[in-house]
C-alpha cells in the first residue's frame, strides 16, 4: 500500500487538476509546485508533470470541442510557437541544485503577482489574439516551462 504522503500528493494533484481544468488550463505549475513541496526528485517532476498536463489538457480540449468552442485559427499560432521551443527547453537538463531554486523563485513571483491589485474588465466580444503575440507567448512559455 502506498505511503500516506503519496496518497495525499495524489489527492492534491487531483484537486489542482480539477481547479485548473475548470478554467481551461492543464495545471503543470500546480503539479510542479506540489511535487516540489512533497520533495519529489527533479528527474521525476518533469515527466510526471508533462504526462499529467497532456492528460488534463486532452480532457479540457475535449470539453471545449464538445461545447463548440474550439477554433483552429486561435490554436495554430500557439502550436507552431510552442512545439519546437518545448523540445528545445526539454533538452536542457539543469541539476537539482539549480532547478529547485529556479522553480521556487518562479512560483513565488507568480504567487506574489496574485496579490497585486488589477482592474477586472469583461471582454463582451471575444476575438483571436494577434498571430505574433500568440506565437511569442507560446514560444517563451514552452521554452521556459520545459
N, C-alpha and C positions, 0 to 999 in steps of 0.2 A: 504494500500500500504506500502511495506517495506520502512524503512528509507534509505536515500541516502547512508549512510555508509555501510549498509548491501549489497546494490547493488554493491557498489564499492569493497567490500571484495569479493563478488561472482565473479566479473569481474577479479579481481587479481588472485583468485584461478583458474579460467578457464585458464587464460594466463599462470600461473605457471604449470598447468597440461599439457597444450599443449607443453610447452618447455620441461618438464621432459619426457613426453611420446615420444617426437621426438628422444630421445637418449636411449629409452628403460627402463626408470625408472618410478616410480609411483608418486613421489613428496611429500611424507609425510613431509619432512623437510620444504618444501615451505609452506605447509598448516599450520604447527605448527607455523612457523615464522610469517606468515600473521595474523593468529588468535591472536598471542601474540601482534603484533603491533596494532591490532584493539581492544585490551582489552577484548578478549573473555575469559570467565572463564575456568580454567584448567579442570574442570569436563566436560566441553563441548568440549574442544580442542581434547582430546584423542579419544573419539568415533567418532567424526567428521572426524579427520584425518585418522582413521582406515577405515571408510566407503568410504571415497574418495580414499584412497590408494587401496582398494580392487577393486573399480570401474575402476580406471585408469589402475591398473595392469592387470585386466581382458582384457581391451581393448588392451593394449600393448601386452599381451600374445597372443591374437587372431591374431594380426598383424604379430607377429613372426611365429606363427603356419601356417598362411596362406601363408607367404613368404617361408616356408620350412626351417626355421632357428632353429626350436625347436629341442633340443637334450636331451633326458631323462638322459643320462649319466652326463650331466652338471647340471641338475636340482636336482636330488635326494639327493646329499650331502647337498645342501643348504636347502632343505625341512626338512631333518632329523635334521639338526642343528638348524634351525630357529623355527620350530613349538613348540617344548617343551619349549624353552627358551623364546619365545614370551608370552606363557601362564604364565611362572614364572615372567617375567618382568611386565606383565599386572596385576598381582596380587598385586604388590607393589603400594600402594597409598601414594603419597607424598602430603603434604599440599601445597597449592598455594604459601605460603611464601618461600618454598624451590624449588618448581617445576619451577616457572618462572625464578629465577636467574640461576638455573641449565641449563634450555633450552637456556637462553641468553648467558651463557658462551660457551656452545657447538656451538651455531650458530656464535658467534663472532670468535671463534677459526676456524671454518670452513670457514668463510669469509676471515679471515687473511691468511689462507692456500692458498687461490687463488692468493694471492699477491706474494708468494714465487716462484722464477723462477725455472722451471724444463725443462729438455730436452725432447722434444716430439719425440717419435720414432713410427714407424709403424710396427706392427706385421703382416708380409705378410701372414703367415700361422697360423690362429687361432687354439688354442688347448685348451683342457679342463684343468681347474686348478687341482692341486693335491687334492685328496679327503680330506685329513686332513686340507688343507688350506681353502677349501670351507666350511667344517663343522665348523671350528674355526671362520671364518669370519661371517658366518650366525648366529652362537650361540651368539657371542659377540654383533653383531648389533641388533639382535632380543631382547636380554635381556636389552640392554641399551636404545633402542628406544621405547620400550613398557612401 
